[in-house]
């Protein structure tokens, strides 16, 4: 499995060696977002789900699905949301580190 991120025109491809992901399982599959961490950061900044959704260009319903691991954030959404909320360690909130 590969993760591809494009930053300022440069494409970076990371090989994800996923052998033991049982700790990342949710009821619907692999957990890609630490919901509690993201909700906590949003609460500290006084941000609603609707506001966050508008920043990344999706509906509040879609944001809720992604927040609760029913669908996945795409890399551009992760980057935009992280920048807007001031999240420095993106891979901890979006659980990328645990997959490598």
N, CA, C and O atoms as a Tinker XYZ file with bonds, in Angstrom:
   400  protein
     1  N      0.844000   -1.160000    0.000000    73     2
     2  CA     0.000000    0.000000    0.000000    64     1     3
     3  C      0.894000    1.230000    0.000000    63     2     4     5
     4  O      1.894000    1.270000    0.718000    81     3
     5  N      0.542000    2.236000   -0.803000    73     3     6
     6  CA     1.327000    3.448000   -0.898000    64     5     7
     7  C      0.489000    4.658000   -0.528000    63     6     8     9
     8  O     -0.707000    4.704000   -0.818000    81     7
     9  N      1.109000    5.632000    0.109000    73     7    10
    10  CA     0.496000    6.923000    0.407000    64     9    11
    11  C      1.199000    7.933000   -0.477000    63    10    12    13
    12  O      2.424000    8.049000   -0.438000    81    11
    13  N      0.436000    8.666000   -1.275000    73    11    14
    14  CA     1.023000    9.667000   -2.153000    64    13    15
    15  C      0.562000   11.044000   -1.705000    63    14    16    17
    16  O     -0.634000   11.289000   -1.547000    81    15
    17  N      1.517000   11.935000   -1.504000    73    15    18
    18  CA     1.232000   13.305000   -1.095000    64    17    19
    19  C      1.896000   14.229000   -2.101000    63    18    20    21
    20  O      3.050000   14.021000   -2.476000    81    19
    21  N      1.168000   15.249000   -2.539000    73    19    22
    22  CA     1.741000   16.237000   -3.440000    64    21    23
    23  C      1.819000   17.567000   -2.712000    63    22    24    25
    24  O      0.799000   18.105000   -2.281000    81    23
    25  N      3.023000   18.097000   -2.575000    73    23    26
    26  CA     3.257000   19.377000   -1.921000    64    25    27
    27  C      3.964000   20.308000   -2.884000    63    26    28    29
    28  O      5.074000   20.027000   -3.336000    81    27
    29  N      3.315000   21.416000   -3.193000    73    27    30
    30  CA     3.902000   22.426000   -4.073000    64    29    31
    31  C      4.493000   21.812000   -5.338000    63    30    32    33
    32  O      5.604000   22.152000   -5.746000    81    31
    33  N      3.746000   20.914000   -5.944000    73    31    34
    34  CA     4.157000   20.314000   -7.199000    64    33    35
    35  C      5.075000   19.107000   -7.078000    63    34    36    37
    36  O      5.271000   18.383000   -8.054000    81    35
    37  N      5.643000   18.877000   -5.894000    73    35    38
    38  CA     6.525000   17.725000   -5.708000    64    37    39
    39  C      5.701000   16.552000   -5.183000    63    38    40    41
    40  O      4.995000   16.675000   -4.182000    81    39
    41  N      5.798000   15.432000   -5.857000    73    39    42
    42  CA     5.038000   14.250000   -5.459000    64    41    43
    43  C      5.918000   13.356000   -4.594000    63    42    44    45
    44  O      7.028000   12.991000   -4.982000    81    43
    45  N      5.409000   13.013000   -3.422000    73    43    46
    46  CA     6.120000   12.137000   -2.494000    64    45    47
    47  C      5.299000   10.866000   -2.344000    63    46    48    49
    48  O      4.099000   10.929000   -2.079000    81    47
    49  N      5.929000    9.727000   -2.510000    73    47    50
    50  CA     5.232000    8.456000   -2.354000    64    49    51
    51  C      5.895000    7.680000   -1.228000    63    50    52    53
    52  O      7.108000    7.470000   -1.225000    81    51
    53  N      5.070000    7.255000   -0.264000    73    51    54
    54  CA     5.564000    6.533000    0.900000    64    53    55
    55  C      5.010000    5.120000    0.865000    63    54    56    57
    56  O      3.806000    4.924000    0.702000    81    55
    57  N      5.885000    4.136000    1.018000    73    55    58
    58  CA     5.467000    2.747000    1.073000    64    57    59
    59  C      4.996000    2.454000    2.492000    63    58    60    61
    60  O      5.772000    2.559000    3.443000    81    59
    61  N      3.741000    2.092000    2.633000    73    59    62
    62  CA     3.191000    1.770000    3.941000    64    61    63
    63  C      3.235000    0.263000    4.135000    63    62    64    65
    64  O      2.533000   -0.480000    3.448000    81    63
    65  N      4.047000   -0.178000    5.056000    73    63    66
    66  CA     4.160000   -1.590000    5.352000    64    65    67
    67  C      3.164000   -1.898000    6.471000    63    66    68    69
    68  O      3.457000   -1.692000    7.649000    81    67
    69  N      2.011000   -2.380000    6.099000    73    67    70
    70  CA     0.939000   -2.605000    7.060000    64    69    71
    71  C      0.858000   -4.092000    7.381000    63    70    72    73
    72  O      0.278000   -4.873000    6.627000    81    71
    73  N      1.443000   -4.466000    8.503000    73    71    74
    74  CA     1.413000   -5.873000    8.909000    64    73    75
    75  C      0.457000   -6.097000   10.075000    63    74    76    77
    76  O     -0.341000   -7.035000   10.068000    81    75
    77  N      0.545000   -5.235000   11.062000    73    75    78
    78  CA    -0.292000   -5.414000   12.242000    64    77    79
    79  C     -1.058000   -4.136000   12.520000    63    78    80    81
    80  O     -0.556000   -3.226000   13.179000    81    79
    81  N     -2.289000   -4.079000   12.007000    73    79    82
    82  CA    -3.090000   -2.887000   12.212000    64    81    83
    83  C     -4.303000   -3.156000   13.107000    63    82    84    85
    84  O     -5.258000   -2.380000   13.104000    81    83
    85  N     -4.270000   -4.228000   13.854000    73    83    86
    86  CA    -5.425000   -4.578000   14.678000    64    85    87
    87  C     -5.762000   -3.489000   15.684000    63    86    88    89
    88  O     -6.933000   -3.314000   16.022000    81    87
    89  N     -4.763000   -2.746000   16.176000    73    87    90
    90  CA    -5.039000   -1.686000   17.144000    64    89    91
    91  C     -5.689000   -0.474000   16.492000    63    90    92    93
    92  O     -6.188000    0.409000   17.190000    81    91
    93  N     -5.688000   -0.421000   15.176000    73    91    94
    94  CA    -6.287000    0.694000   14.465000    64    93    95
    95  C     -7.655000    0.361000   13.888000    63    94    96    97
    96  O     -8.215000    1.152000   13.128000    81    95
    97  N     -8.189000   -0.779000   14.234000    73    95    98
    98  CA    -9.478000   -1.185000   13.691000    64    97    99
    99  C    -10.617000   -0.475000   14.414000    63    98   100   101
   100  O    -10.609000   -0.346000   15.638000    81    99
   101  N    -11.584000   -0.023000   13.647000    73    99   102
   102  CA   -12.832000    0.477000   14.197000    64   101   103
   103  C    -13.911000   -0.503000   13.753000    63   102   104   105
   104  O    -13.603000   -1.509000   13.114000    81   103
   105  N    -15.158000   -0.229000   14.078000    73   103   106
   106  CA   -16.222000   -1.138000   13.680000    64   105   107
   107  C    -16.358000   -1.217000   12.158000    63   106   108   109
   108  O    -16.853000   -2.209000   11.624000    81   107
   109  N    -15.922000   -0.178000   11.472000    73   107   110
   110  CA   -16.080000   -0.125000   10.016000    64   109   111
   111  C    -14.789000   -0.416000    9.271000    63   110   112   113
   112  O    -14.776000   -0.358000    8.042000    81   111
   113  N    -13.702000   -0.726000    9.970000    73   111   114
   114  CA   -12.451000   -1.009000    9.275000    64   113   115
   115  C    -11.289000   -0.292000    9.934000    63   114   116   117
   116  O    -11.271000   -0.130000   11.154000    81   115
   117  N    -10.325000    0.138000    9.145000    73   115   118
   118  CA    -9.129000    0.785000    9.672000    64   117   119
   119  C     -9.464000    2.201000   10.124000    63   118   120   121
   120  O    -10.094000    2.969000    9.396000    81   119
   121  N     -9.041000    2.525000   11.311000    73   119   122
   122  CA    -9.271000    3.846000   11.874000    64   121   123
   123  C     -8.179000    4.785000   11.380000    63   122   124   125
   124  O     -7.004000    4.578000   11.680000    81   123
   125  N     -8.551000    5.809000   10.629000    73   123   126
   126  CA    -7.585000    6.725000   10.044000    64   125   127
   127  C     -7.482000    8.058000   10.784000    63   126   128   129
   128  O     -6.523000    8.799000   10.569000    81   127
   129  N     -8.436000    8.377000   11.640000    73   127   130
   130  CA    -8.436000    9.636000   12.380000    64   129   131
   131  C     -8.610000    9.329000   13.853000    63   130   132   133
   132  O     -9.462000    8.527000   14.235000    81   131
   133  N     -7.794000    9.976000   14.682000    73   131   134
   134  CA    -8.007000    9.891000   16.126000    64   133   135
   135  C     -9.086000   10.922000   16.441000    63   134   136   137
   136  O     -8.797000   12.097000   16.665000    81   135
   137  N    -10.329000   10.460000   16.453000    73   135   138
   138  CA   -11.493000   11.325000   16.614000    64   137   139
   139  C    -11.391000   12.190000   17.859000    63   138   140   141
   140  O    -11.657000   13.390000   17.802000    81   139
   141  N    -11.010000   11.596000   18.981000    73   139   142
   142  CA   -10.942000   12.362000   20.226000    64   141   143
   143  C     -9.903000   13.470000   20.163000    63   142   144   145
   144  O    -10.148000   14.571000   20.656000    81   143
   145  N     -8.747000   13.200000   19.567000    73   143   146
   146  CA    -7.707000   14.231000   19.451000    64   145   147
   147  C     -8.176000   15.371000   18.569000    63   146   148   149
   148  O     -8.018000   16.540000   18.920000    81   147
   149  N     -8.759000   15.030000   17.413000    73   147   150
   150  CA    -9.202000   16.078000   16.500000    64   149   151
   151  C    -10.333000   16.893000   17.118000    63   150   152   153
   152  O    -10.349000   18.117000   16.990000    81   151
   153  N    -11.266000   16.241000   17.780000    73   151   154
   154  CA   -12.355000   16.962000   18.446000    64   153   155
   155  C    -11.814000   17.874000   19.545000    63   154   156   157
   156  O    -12.290000   18.997000   19.713000    81   155
   157  N    -10.819000   17.392000   20.294000    73   155   158
   158  CA   -10.223000   18.192000   21.366000    64   157   159
   159  C     -9.541000   19.437000   20.817000    63   158   160   161
   160  O     -9.687000   20.528000   21.369000    81   159
   161  N     -8.796000   19.270000   19.730000    73   159   162
   162  CA    -8.117000   20.412000   19.105000    64   161   163
   163  C     -9.150000   21.417000   18.609000    63   162   164   165
   164  O     -8.989000   22.624000   18.791000    81   163
   165  N    -10.199000   20.919000   17.988000    73   163   166
   166  CA   -11.247000   21.805000   17.494000    64   165   167
   167  C    -11.922000   22.545000   18.645000    63   166   168   169
   168  O    -12.199000   23.740000   18.535000    81   167
   169  N    -12.187000   21.849000   19.746000    73   167   170
   170  CA   -12.823000   22.478000   20.905000    64   169   171
   171  C    -11.922000   23.558000   21.507000    63   170   172   173
   172  O    -12.400000   24.632000   21.872000    81   171
   173  N    -10.628000   23.277000   21.610000    73   171   174
   174  CA    -9.682000   24.257000   22.150000    64   173   175
   175  C     -9.634000   25.524000   21.295000    63   174   176   177
   176  O     -9.431000   26.621000   21.817000    81   175
   177  N     -9.817000   25.375000   19.997000    73   175   178
   178  CA    -9.777000   26.518000   19.080000    64   177   179
   179  C    -11.160000   27.160000   18.885000    63   178   180   181
   180  O    -11.292000   28.183000   18.214000    81   179
   181  N    -12.187000   26.538000   19.484000    73   179   182
   182  CA   -13.546000   27.063000   19.352000    64   181   183
   183  C    -14.119000   26.901000   17.951000    63   182   184   185
   184  O    -14.864000   27.755000   17.469000    81   183
   185  N    -13.765000   25.802000   17.306000    73   183   186
   186  CA   -14.159000   25.536000   15.916000    64   185   187
   187  C    -15.266000   24.492000   15.876000    63   186   188   189
   188  O    -15.197000   23.471000   16.560000    81   187
   189  N    -16.270000   24.754000   15.081000    73   187   190
   190  CA   -17.346000   23.778000   14.896000    64   189   191
   191  C    -17.029000   22.874000   13.708000    63   190   192   193
   192  O    -16.174000   23.184000   12.879000    81   191
   193  N    -17.735000   21.760000   13.648000    73   191   194
   194  CA   -17.564000   20.854000   12.507000    64   193   195
   195  C    -17.974000   21.548000   11.213000    63   194   196   197
   196  O    -17.353000   21.333000   10.171000    81   195
   197  N    -19.010000   22.375000   11.269000    73   195   198
   198  CA   -19.467000   23.093000   10.081000    64   197   199
   199  C    -18.383000   24.047000    9.582000    63   198   200   201
   200  O    -18.145000   24.127000    8.377000    81   199
   201  N    -17.725000   24.766000   10.481000    73   199   202
   202  CA   -16.652000   25.683000   10.090000    64   201   203
   203  C    -15.471000   24.920000    9.481000    63   202   204   205
   204  O    -14.916000   25.330000    8.462000    81   203
   205  N    -15.101000   23.820000   10.111000    73   203   206
   206  CA   -13.993000   23.010000    9.596000    64   205   207
   207  C    -14.332000   22.464000    8.213000    63   206   208   209
   208  O    -13.483000   22.436000    7.322000    81   207
   209  N    -15.568000   22.034000    8.044000    73   207   210
   210  CA   -16.006000   21.507000    6.742000    64   209   211
   211  C    -15.905000   22.578000    5.664000    63   210   212   213
   212  O    -15.460000   22.300000    4.550000    81   211
   213  N    -16.314000   23.788000    5.986000    73   211   214
   214  CA   -16.249000   24.883000    5.013000    64   213   215
   215  C    -14.811000   25.177000    4.604000    63   214   216   217
   216  O    -14.542000   25.465000    3.438000    81   215
   217  N    -13.884000   25.107000    5.563000    73   215   218
   218  CA   -12.478000   25.386000    5.277000    64   217   219
   219  C    -11.911000   24.398000    4.266000    63   218   220   221
   220  O    -11.115000   24.774000    3.406000    81   219
   221  N    -12.319000   23.135000    4.366000    73   219   222
   222  CA   -11.768000   22.131000    3.442000    64   221   223
   223  C    -12.702000   21.855000    2.253000    63   222   224   225
   224  O    -12.427000   20.985000    1.428000    81   223
   225  N    -13.796000   22.600000    2.180000    73   223   226
   226  CA   -14.658000   22.536000    1.001000    64   225   227
   227  C    -15.575000   21.333000    0.903000    63   226   228   229
   228  O    -15.847000   20.841000   -0.192000    81   227
   229  N    -16.059000   20.853000    2.061000    73   227   230
   230  CA   -17.005000   19.733000    2.055000    64   229   231
   231  C    -18.207000   20.101000    2.922000    63   230   232   233
   232  O    -18.191000   21.121000    3.610000    81   231
   233  N    -19.236000   19.276000    2.887000    73   231   234
   234  CA   -20.411000   19.528000    3.713000    64   233   235
   235  C    -20.147000   19.114000    5.159000    63   234   236   237
   236  O    -19.229000   18.342000    5.437000    81   235
   237  N    -20.953000   19.631000    6.064000    73   235   238
   238  CA   -20.833000   19.256000    7.477000    64   237   239
   239  C    -21.087000   17.763000    7.664000    63   238   240   241
   240  O    -20.470000   17.128000    8.519000    81   239
   241  N    -21.982000   17.212000    6.879000    73   239   242
   242  CA   -22.268000   15.776000    6.958000    64   241   243
   243  C    -21.054000   14.961000    6.533000    63   242   244   245
   244  O    -20.693000   13.989000    7.196000    81   243
   245  N    -20.425000   15.353000    5.431000    73   243   246
   246  CA   -19.221000   14.656000    4.975000    64   245   247
   247  C    -18.109000   14.758000    6.011000    63   246   248   249
   248  O    -17.392000   13.788000    6.256000    81   247
   249  N    -17.966000   15.936000    6.622000    73   247   250
   250  CA   -16.931000   16.111000    7.644000    64   249   251
   251  C    -17.191000   15.178000    8.826000    63   250   252   253
   252  O    -16.267000   14.555000    9.349000    81   251
   253  N    -18.440000   15.087000    9.236000    73   251   254
   254  CA   -18.800000   14.204000   10.349000    64   253   255
   255  C    -18.459000   12.753000   10.024000    63   254   256   257
   256  O    -17.938000   12.031000   10.874000    81   255
   257  N    -18.752000   12.324000    8.795000    73   255   258
   258  CA   -18.412000   10.964000    8.373000    64   257   259
   259  C    -16.910000   10.721000    8.465000    63   258   260   261
   260  O    -16.470000    9.676000    8.944000    81   259
   261  N    -16.136000   11.681000    8.008000    73   259   262
   262  CA   -14.683000   11.545000    8.037000    64   261   263
   263  C    -14.154000   11.584000    9.463000    63   262   264   265
   264  O    -13.258000   10.817000    9.817000    81   263
   265  N    -14.700000   12.466000   10.275000    73   263   266
   266  CA   -14.290000   12.584000   11.670000    64   265   267
   267  C    -14.523000   11.283000   12.435000    63   266   268   269
   268  O    -13.745000   10.924000   13.319000    81   267
   269  N    -15.589000   10.591000   12.091000    73   267   270
   270  CA   -15.946000    9.351000   12.784000    64   269   271
   271  C    -15.535000    8.097000   12.016000    63   270   272   273
   272  O    -16.059000    7.011000   12.260000    81   271
   273  N    -14.584000    8.259000   11.077000    73   271   274
   274  CA   -13.987000    7.131000   10.348000    64   273   275
   275  C    -14.968000    6.325000    9.501000    63   274   276   277
   276  O    -14.782000    5.127000    9.293000    81   275
   277  N    -16.010000    6.993000    9.016000    73   275   278
   278  CA   -16.935000    6.325000    8.106000    64   277   279
   279  C    -16.510000    6.542000    6.658000    63   278   280   281
   280  O    -16.933000    5.816000    5.759000    81   279
   281  N    -15.672000    7.546000    6.446000    73   279   282
   282  CA   -15.004000    7.768000    5.159000    64   281   283
   283  C    -13.660000    8.419000    5.482000    63   282   284   285
   284  O    -13.407000    8.786000    6.629000    81   283
   285  N    -12.795000    8.564000    4.473000    73   283   286
   286  CA   -11.425000    9.016000    4.718000    64   285   287
   287  C    -11.190000   10.451000    4.257000    63   286   288   289
   288  O    -11.748000   10.885000    3.249000    81   287
   289  N    -10.365000   11.180000    4.996000    73   287   290
   290  CA    -9.892000   12.481000    4.545000    64   289   291
   291  C     -8.886000   12.240000    3.426000    63   290   292   293
   292  O     -8.078000   11.316000    3.514000    81   291
   293  N     -8.923000   13.055000    2.377000    73   291   294
   294  CA    -7.890000   12.992000    1.350000    64   293   295
   295  C     -6.731000   13.879000    1.794000    63   294   296   297
   296  O     -6.895000   14.717000    2.681000    81   295
   297  N     -5.564000   13.699000    1.185000    73   295   298
   298  CA    -4.361000   14.400000    1.639000    64   297   299
   299  C     -4.523000   15.923000    1.626000    63   298   300   301
   300  O     -4.028000   16.594000    2.531000    81   299
   301  N     -5.197000   16.475000    0.631000    73   299   302
   302  CA    -5.380000   17.931000    0.579000    64   301   303
   303  C     -6.236000   18.427000    1.745000    63   302   304   305
   304  O     -6.020000   19.528000    2.251000    81   303
   305  N     -7.203000   17.618000    2.169000    73   303   306
   306  CA    -8.033000   17.982000    3.321000    64   305   307
   307  C     -7.229000   17.927000    4.611000    63   306   308   309
   308  O     -7.363000   18.801000    5.468000    81   307
   309  N     -6.391000   16.900000    4.753000    73   307   310
   310  CA    -5.529000   16.769000    5.932000    64   309   311
   311  C     -4.618000   17.986000    6.030000    63   310   312   313
   312  O     -4.488000   18.584000    7.098000    81   311
   313  N     -3.989000   18.353000    4.917000    73   311   314
   314  CA    -3.067000   19.487000    4.922000    64   313   315
   315  C     -3.780000   20.797000    5.229000    63   314   316   317
   316  O     -3.299000   21.579000    6.049000    81   315
   317  N     -4.913000   21.052000    4.590000    73   315   318
   318  CA    -5.653000   22.297000    4.809000    64   317   319
   319  C     -6.170000   22.393000    6.241000    63   318   320   321
   320  O     -6.055000   23.440000    6.879000    81   319
   321  N     -6.735000   21.307000    6.740000    73   319   322
   322  CA    -7.275000   21.299000    8.094000    64   321   323
   323  C     -6.158000   21.441000    9.130000    63   322   324   325
   324  O     -6.302000   22.169000   10.112000    81   323
   325  N     -5.062000   20.751000    8.906000    73   323   326
   326  CA    -3.920000   20.840000    9.827000    64   325   327
   327  C     -3.355000   22.251000    9.871000    63   326   328   329
   328  O     -3.062000   22.774000   10.946000    81   327
   329  N     -3.203000   22.866000    8.708000    73   327   330
   330  CA    -2.693000   24.237000    8.667000    64   329   331
   331  C     -3.640000   25.202000    9.371000    63   330   332   333
   332  O     -3.205000   26.050000   10.149000    81   331
   333  N     -4.928000   25.071000    9.098000    73   331   334
   334  CA    -5.927000   25.969000    9.655000    64   333   335
   335  C     -6.030000   25.831000   11.175000    63   334   336   337
   336  O     -6.181000   26.825000   11.885000    81   335
   337  N     -5.949000   24.593000   11.670000    73   335   338
   338  CA    -6.051000   24.352000   13.114000    64   337   339
   339  C     -4.707000   24.449000   13.837000    63   338   340   341
   340  O     -4.658000   24.410000   15.067000    81   339
   341  N     -3.635000   24.573000   13.085000    73   339   342
   342  CA    -2.310000   24.656000   13.699000    64   341   343
   343  C     -1.804000   23.318000   14.211000    63   342   344   345
   344  O     -1.061000   23.265000   15.191000    81   343
   345  N     -2.201000   22.241000   13.554000    73   343   346
   346  CA    -1.752000   20.901000   13.939000    64   345   347
   347  C     -0.365000   20.680000   13.345000    63   346   348   349
   348  O     -0.204000   20.629000   12.126000    81   347
   349  N      0.630000   20.549000   14.213000    73   347   350
   350  CA     1.997000   20.357000   13.748000    64   349   351
   351  C      2.256000   18.891000   13.440000    63   350   352   353
   352  O      2.840000   18.570000   12.405000    81   351
   353  N      1.831000   17.999000   14.322000    73   351   354
   354  CA     2.081000   16.567000   14.165000    64   353   355
   355  C      0.869000   15.907000   13.496000    63   354   356   357
   356  O      0.073000   15.227000   14.144000    81   355
   357  N      0.754000   16.128000   12.187000    73   355   358
   358  CA    -0.399000   15.625000   11.426000    64   357   359
   359  C     -0.548000   14.115000   11.516000    63   358   360   361
   360  O     -1.659000   13.594000   11.615000    81   359
   361  N      0.587000   13.415000   11.480000    73   359   362
   362  CA     0.513000   11.957000   11.452000    64   361   363
   363  C      0.022000   11.361000   12.760000    63   362   364   365
   364  O     -0.409000   10.208000   12.786000    81   363
   365  N      0.078000   12.119000   13.841000    73   363   366
   366  CA    -0.452000   11.612000   15.102000    64   365   367
   367  C     -1.976000   11.722000   15.136000    63   366   368   369
   368  O     -2.656000   10.798000   15.583000    81   367
   369  N     -2.507000   12.835000   14.670000    73   367   370
   370  CA    -3.964000   13.052000   14.651000    64   369   371
   371  C     -4.609000   12.201000   13.568000    63   370   372   373
   372  O     -5.676000   11.624000   13.777000    81   371
   373  N     -3.965000   12.125000   12.421000    73   371   374
   374  CA    -4.538000   11.389000   11.295000    64   373   375
   375  C     -3.988000    9.967000   11.196000    63   374   376   377
   376  O     -4.228000    9.275000   10.206000    81   375
   377  N     -3.256000    9.532000   12.212000    73   375   378
   378  CA    -2.805000    8.168000   12.412000    64   377   379
   379  C     -1.964000    7.594000   11.282000    63   378   380   381
   380  O     -1.994000    6.388000   11.035000    81   379
   381  N     -1.212000    8.451000   10.595000    73   379   382
   382  CA    -0.343000    7.967000    9.530000    64   381   383
   383  C      0.873000    7.241000   10.099000    63   382   384   385
   384  O      1.330000    6.246000    9.535000    81   383
   385  N      1.393000    7.745000   11.220000    73   383   386
   386  CA     2.582000    7.142000   11.829000    64   385   387
   387  C      2.347000    5.678000   12.183000    63   386   388   389
   388  O      3.250000    4.852000   12.051000    81   387
   389  N      1.159000    5.362000   12.622000    73   387   390
   390  CA     0.867000    3.991000   13.055000    64   389   391
   391  C      0.785000    3.011000   11.899000    63   390   392   393
   392  O      0.773000    1.801000   12.127000    81   391
   393  N      0.729000    3.494000   10.671000    73   391   394
   394  CA     0.632000    2.611000    9.528000    64   393   395
   395  C      1.972000    2.342000    8.865000    63   394   396   397
   396  O      2.081000    1.442000    8.032000    81   395
   397  N      2.981000    3.104000    9.221000    73   395   398
   398  CA     4.283000    2.960000    8.572000    64   397   399
   399  C      5.108000    1.924000    9.290000    63   398   400
   400  O      6.243000    1.655000    8.895000    81   399
